[in-house]
Amino acid sequence: MTKPQIWVSAFLVLFILLFVLGRLTKEEKIEQQFSNQINNTGTEQNTAELTAEQLIKNFGCVNCHGTDLAGTQMGPSLKKLTEFWSKESLIAYLRNPMTYMDKERFKDYRKKYPGQIMPGYGEKNIKDLGKIAEFLLAL
C-alpha cells in the first residue's frame, strides 16, 4: 500500500468508528427519553403546583374542546359532565378512553367528530387527573 492509501484507509476507519459511536450515544439518549416518558419522571414535580385550568391547557384539551371547553368541530363540550360521570369514572375514562368506545354515546361522538381520537392519559399523574376531573365536573 502506498502512503496516500494508508492515510485514506486510516481516515475511513476513524470516520466509521466516530459514526458508530455517534449512533450508539444517540440511541441511548432516545431510550432514556422514552423511559422518562413512560415513568413520568420529572413531570410530577412540575405539575404539582399547577391548577386544573393550567393542566387542561398543558395536556392539550383546549385544542379539541375549545378554550372555554364548550366544544368545537373537533371535540364535544366538557360542560355538565355530572350527567354522565363521577370523579372516579371520569379519571378512569381519561386514563384509557378506548375502553368506553363501545358505549352508545361514544358511537354518536365518532359519527359527529370523524377522524378525532381522544388520547389516553394513563401515563399522567393520577393527582393531576383528579384535579382535572374535579374541575370539569364543577363546570
VEXVEX-994719 format. One line per field, with one value per residue (C-alpha): y, z negated, x negated; residue number from 1. Coordinates in nm, 2 decimals. Example, Ala and Ser with C-alpha at 12.3 -4.5 7.8 and 13.67 -1.06 7.14 Angstrom:
2
yy	-0.45  -0.11 .
zz	-0.78  -0.71 .
xx	-1.23  -1.37 .
doti	1  2 .
This chain:
139
yy	0.00  0.35  0.62  0.80  0.47  0.42  0.77  0.73  0.39  0.53  0.83  0.59  0.37  0.67  0.81  0.47  0.45  0.80  0.73  0.41  0.59  0.87  0.63  0.44  0.76  0.88  0.55  0.58  0.93  0.82  0.52  0.74  0.99  0.71  0.56  0.91  0.94  0.60  0.65  1.01  1.12  1.49  1.59  1.51  1.79  2.03  1.97  1.96  2.33  2.37  2.45  2.23  2.50  2.50  2.12  2.13  2.36  2.16  1.83  2.00  1.96  2.31  2.21  2.00  2.11  2.49  2.74  2.77  2.39  2.44  2.22  2.28  2.09  1.87  1.77  1.78  2.02  1.93  2.11  1.94  1.62  1.53  1.39  1.11  1.09  1.06  1.17  0.81  0.72  1.03  0.96  0.61  0.74  1.00  0.72  0.49  0.63  0.35  0.11  0.33  0.34  0.07  0.28  0.43  0.79  0.74  0.58  0.91  1.11  0.91  1.00  1.36  1.40  1.17  1.11  1.25  1.03  1.11  1.04  0.84  0.99  0.67  0.79  1.12  1.17  1.04  1.35  1.58  1.38  1.41  1.79  1.80  1.57  1.78  2.10  1.95  1.82  2.16  2.33 .
zz	0.00  0.08  -0.19  -0.05  -0.06  -0.42  -0.51  -0.33  -0.50  -0.84  -0.79  -0.67  -0.97  -1.21  -1.04  -1.07  -1.44  -1.51  -1.31  -1.51  -1.84  -1.75  -1.66  -1.99  -2.20  -2.00  -2.06  -2.44  -2.45  -2.27  -2.50  -2.81  -2.68  -2.61  -2.96  -3.11  -2.93  -3.04  -3.40  -3.40  -3.57  -3.62  -3.53  -3.87  -4.04  -3.76  -3.77  -4.14  -4.17  -3.86  -3.87  -3.68  -3.42  -3.36  -3.34  -3.09  -2.87  -2.92  -2.83  -2.51  -2.59  -2.46  -2.12  -2.05  -2.32  -2.28  -2.52  -2.71  -2.69  -2.53  -2.24  -1.88  -1.55  -1.67  -2.01  -2.23  -2.52  -2.86  -3.05  -3.25  -3.28  -3.61  -3.39  -3.28  -3.51  -3.87  -3.96  -3.97  -3.64  -3.47  -3.59  -3.45  -3.12  -3.10  -3.17  -2.89  -2.68  -2.43  -2.68  -2.65  -2.27  -2.25  -2.45  -2.25  -2.34  -2.21  -1.89  -1.83  -1.90  -1.64  -1.38  -1.49  -1.51  -1.24  -1.25  -1.60  -1.88  -2.25  -2.37  -2.68  -2.98  -3.16  -3.19  -3.37  -3.74  -3.89  -4.12  -3.81  -3.65  -3.98  -3.97  -3.61  -3.69  -3.98  -3.77  -3.48  -3.70  -3.85  -3.51 .
xx	0.00  -0.12  -0.12  0.18  0.38  0.28  0.39  0.72  0.78  0.69  0.93  1.20  1.16  1.17  1.48  1.66  1.57  1.69  2.01  2.08  2.01  2.24  2.52  2.48  2.50  2.79  2.98  2.90  3.05  3.36  3.40  3.35  3.61  3.86  3.81  3.86  4.19  4.30  4.20  4.33  4.01  3.97  4.32  4.47  4.28  4.36  4.73  4.79  4.83  5.04  5.41  5.67  5.70  5.33  5.32  5.60  5.40  5.08  5.25  5.38  5.76  5.83  5.70  6.01  6.26  6.20  6.05  6.38  6.43  6.77  6.68  6.56  6.59  6.31  6.45  6.76  6.83  6.69  6.96  7.23  7.04  7.20  7.49  7.26  6.96  6.85  6.50  6.37  6.53  6.40  6.05  6.08  6.20  5.92  5.66  5.80  6.08  6.06  6.24  6.55  6.58  6.84  7.09  7.38  7.28  6.93  7.06  7.25  6.94  6.74  7.01  7.02  6.64  6.50  6.12  6.08  5.95  5.95  5.59  5.54  5.36  5.26  4.90  5.01  5.01  5.33  5.35  5.34  5.62  5.81  5.77  5.89  6.19  6.30  6.27  6.47  6.74  6.78  6.84 .
doti	1  2  3  4  5  6  7  8  9  10  11  12  13  14  15  16  17  18  19  20  21  22  23  24  25  26  27  28  29  30  31  32  33  34  35  36  37  38  39  40  41  42  43  44  45  46  47  48  49  50  51  52  53  54  55  56  57  58  59  60  61  62  63  64  65  66  67  68  69  70  71  72  73  74  75  76  77  78  79  80  81  82  83  84  85  86  87  88  89  90  91  92  93  94  95  96  97  98  99  100  101  102  103  104  105  106  107  108  109  110  111  112  113  114  115  116  117  118  119  120  121  122  123  124  125  126  127  128  129  130  131  132  133  134  135  136  137  138  139 .
